[in-house]
Amino acid sequence: MARQDRETHWQGVYTTTSDTEVSWYEETPDLSMTLLHEAGLIPGMSVIDIGGGASRLVDALVDAGQAHVSVLDLSSAALEAVKSRLADTAHVQWFVSDVTVWTPDREYDLWHDRAAFHFLTTAADQQAYVRVLARALKVGGKAVIGTFAMDGPEKCSGLPVTRYGPESLQAVLGEQFRLVTTRRHEHTTPWGTVQKFQFSTFEKVGGQTSRHQL
């Protein structure tokens, strides 16, 4: 799907559907918070949520006292919904952008992506994502990436996805990232359907970085 079509699609989703009625809705982002803590999350770290949409993860990070949180999403409507929900946005930076063309202005300690990467179904878009990830993440930083598992759904929100196991995801990310841990997860949608995911955590082990942390 072309970038402009992705933007139109997700803006349409978040302007016509309540965030509690989409298949990926979670009342509390318990697994994501657990994985981020396992990756070394402490309050002084910088964290970015890729394709955050209207997720409650930013709420949980702010409530936990995280001082440097960023959220990136294609849909301005999704981010406005989150802003209106949060009592305190002082420590949150918002980016309305397609991740494949985004230019990060800092390096992050932690990168979180729950079900955004698997919507990139072409090699060109996947490699563009990897290039941005490499620029945005500090050496030694961790990326927590969740995708549909190999036995998960073939589509979501009417769009095709690419399903992954940890090894195939590692192959796409390349040698600059080292697989640290992985786990399977079964997500239950608001209407009771079970979706099979895999979440893998990678460490950036080297390579060129473009900016010093601000």
Number of C-alpha atoms within 10 A of each C-alpha: 13 9 16 10 10 17 18 12 17 19 18 14 17 20 14 10 10 13 20 14 11 16 18 17 18 17 10 13 16 13 11 19 17 11 21 21 11 11 20 12 19 15 14 11 14 21 28 25 22 23 24 24 25 24 24 19 21 24 20 16 21 20 12 12 12 19 16 19 22 18 23 22 24 24 26 20 20 24 22 14 17 21 17 10 13 14 11 12 16 11 13 19 12 17 18 17 18 19 23 19 13 16 12 16 13 15 24 26 24 24 24 24 20 21 20 19 24 23 21 21 15 13 10 11 19 17 16 17 20 20 14 16 22 21 21 25 27 25 20 15 20 27 28 22 24 26 27 29 22 16 13 18 16 15 14 15 13 8 12 15 22 18 22 21 20 23 12 12 20 18 11 14 20 12 13 16 25 18 18 14 15 18 13 16 17 14 17 15 16 15 9 9 11 15 17 17 24 24 24 22 24 24 21 20 14 14 12 10 13 15 14 10 13 7
